[in-house]
Each structure stands twice: as structure tokens, then as C-alpha cells.
Amino acid sequence: MASKKSDAPLVVWFRDDLRLSDHAALHAASESGAPMICVFILDEDSASLRPPRARPRGGASRWWLAQSLKALQASLVKLGQTLVLQRGASADVLVKLALETQSESVLCIGSDIAAEKQLEADVASALDKNGAALRVFPSDLLVKPENVRNAEGRGLRVFTPFWKRVLNLGDPAKPLPAPKKLASGPNVKGDDLKSWKLEPSKPDWAGGLRETWTPGEYAAQARLKDFLDNDVKGYATLRDRPDRDNTSRLSPHLRFGEISPRQIWYAANFASARKPTLSSDIAKFMSEVGWREFSRHLLHDLPQLAEKNLQPSFDEFPWKRDAKALRAWQRGLTGYPIVDAGMRELWHTGIMHNRVRMVVASFLVKHLLIDWRDGEKWFWDTLVDADPGSNPASWQWVAGSGADAAPYFRVFNPMLQGVKFDPDGIYVSRWVPELSKLSPKFIHSPWEATPMELAAAGVVLGKTYPEPIIDHKIGRERALAAYAKTRK
């Protein structure tokens, strides 16, 4: 590499950390006073080189990424910077960028995901061969995985002791402020975001996503404040009600690093101290953030979490290959209203209420005996918050094959779940409008309504709304038999 200038620019490599505040790499570059280049790389090449391989983003995640990059670009422009967009293998792009700009250092926030750590190692090696260095700052996890181990040195596999250990370790590092100004570096040509074709066009299925979400750091911070000021009240009990607006809706913002867990931690602690009556609700909310942390720790120890059963006994489970049933589940046409409502909400908004996620997942793997991996892949493609840790860990939890897994004999009853958590049928009425005129008494089990009641509501089972794809009792008994055989 050519000799460097004393005022050589620093390259800040953005990854799944699309924010300005609490960004250690950006903060360090800003504090140095050196000119800098901010870059985001669409790397769809490195994944094919060698294992462990990073998962390609799903369709909904690609849509969110496009919006988040626009928001980050707008924020950087206000500070006198720009976001350079480049496509290719990260090591190749960053070496080329360092050579062109005579940069000696690339700064980034690290990752605890095996594939991403391998990518960091590859980038560091490539830069070193060309006279530059990669400076990796700590990841966004609240606690390093190596700090939460059992006596044998293994990661904890049960959530409650895991979260207790995290809490006992005390507060994480305080979030860093956003820089007030960034020194601009040399002009570097980047790609036009539209050329990446992250957003769907023909067909354009993202209308519901645009109606539902405002990606970006500013929106994430505003949502956190609004939640802690208003919606957190009653969270400990109301979070299970899909007919109520008592969830944080922060998960996609966390997924793309538009907000960090540390920022949520300190904001939640401040809110709890300011309003002690909300402390139990806020503690419950933070335990949900803890589940994300738990899942990321699992992924750190088990890179094949989305592919391989954590419990080896499930390797011989008699999954059924039923494309027709899988398709009915994906389209929200199973004949079980709470299941169908969840799947339609997912398709339209890129999100699904967490209680309903458990119900629809249980229905797929237990009532239909379809492999949890098929459900996980569908969620990965359709969720805007498709997290590489939480998504597979949650599916394995429901299936019974994972860590801290639900007992195999726990088969959610879709009708009772609907009655309990959507008692007035508000959630089902919204997402399954063909049933909206049925009374709450029958909206979760329309086949129990009389012909007259169905006719009055304009419901013709098998025509305007499907009959159940499988009888609940039969599905439950079949699942229990399969699980009992597997566990012998």
C-alpha cells in the first residue's frame, strides 16, 4: 500500500448498527478529529466463501434495511457526512476503499455471531496484508457470552437463571452520545440505493409495511419514549393481549441496531425510578429484552441454531411433508381464526403479536406436524424483526427441541387462546374481516354457531371462510403420540 498521509481518513464500517448514538466506532472516529468515510456494504458474496455462513436477509428485512439506510443517510448529512453504499465481499470492498483513500484504519462495532466474527477476521487479515488495520469495538450485547457461563464453562440453557445472572452483573456501559459534527473525508463514489433493489416492485407487497412502520434511529427513540411514558402501564399482564396496544414494537429497531439494548436498559431504569408504580411492568418489559439477549447467547454457542435441533432426540421426529397444509398456514386459511389472524397480520405488517406467534407456531409444529424449520424460514422472510437468534430460538422453544423449551405435552388450544387473549374478537375481526359480524361467542370457533347465526353474519364455512384444516382433538392426540415416541 502507498505511504499514508498524517491526516489519513478513518473508515467507519456500519453493519447491523444503523444509528449515530451509542455507536462506539463512530464515537471514536469523531473524537479523533480525523476526516472520515462512513460506509455500508451490501455483502451477499462473503456468505458463500466458507462456513459459518451468514444468512441472506429475507424480503421484509430487505425492505426495512432500505428505509433504515435512508434514515441514517439523512442523519449523517446533517452532521456534514454522507453514507457511502457499496456492494460486494466486505474484505474486498474495504481493502479497495483503504487503498483509494490511503486510510490506515477501519472501525466497526463487533458481533458475537459466528459468521459475522469470521467476516471480521477475514476483513482484518485482508487489511493487514495491505498495511491497514481493523479496529473492532464491543458488540451490542448487554453482557459478553464468556461472562455468563456455568461451572463447566458452557452457556446457560435456561432463561431464568441466565437473566438473573445478567442482572446480578450490574449495569452495562453507559450509552455514548451522538456526535455533534463529523469531519468529512475524501469523496468516494458509492452505489445508488435503488440499484440494490431491496424494495419489492412487481408485485409491490410492501404497502402494509409502509403503513405500519417508520424505520430509523429517530423513530426508534421516539417509540421508546412513548412506550415508557404511556404504553408500559399494565405491560406485565396486557402484553399478552393482541387486541390491545401494550407492546413496545421496538424489535425491528433493535434488529437493525437503530437503538441499542444499553439505551433501552438505561431509559427503562430511569422510567422505573421516576415512576415506581410501573417498576413491575418495566421489569417484565426488560425481561423480554433479556430473551433477545438469551437467544443471541444461544446463537453464539450454537451457530447452526436455525438448522439443527438443540435437543438431539428430535432428530428422528416424524415431521410430515405437507405442502398444501403449509401453504394454508402461510396464507392464514387454516380455519382457526386466531391462527389465521396472526398469519395475515404478519403478511400485511411484517410483524405479529408475540402471544399469537406462539399460537401459530404451536399449530404448525403440533397440530400439523410440520417441521419447525419450515415455519422459521417463513418468519425469516416475512418478519421485519427477523433476528438470527430470536427467530430460531423461539421456534425451537415452541417445538420442544430447543433451550428452556416448552413441555412437549403443551399444545396450545387455538380457540381457548383466542377467548382468553382476544375476548371480544377485536383482533380476529381486524385481520379476518369475513368473520367480523360474528358475535364474540363464536368468532374463535365459527363452526359452533348455528346455521342461522352464520347466515346472519354472512359466513359460509368452506366458502367465505375455510373449515378447520384439522380437528383440534385429533391434531393434539397425534402430536402427543409423536412426541411421546420421540422422547423414549
Helices and strands as residue ranges (DSSP letters): E 10-14, H 24-32, E 36-42, G 46-48, H 59-78, E 83-87, H 90-101, E 105-109, H 114-129, E 133-137, G 145-147, H 159-168, G 193-196, H 207-212, H 217-226, I 227-231, H 235-238, H 251-255, H 261-274, G 276-278, H 279-301, G 312-316, H 323-331, H 337-349, H 354-362, I 363-367, H 372-382, H 390-399, H 414-421, H 426-431, G 433-435, G 446-448, H 451-456, H 472-486
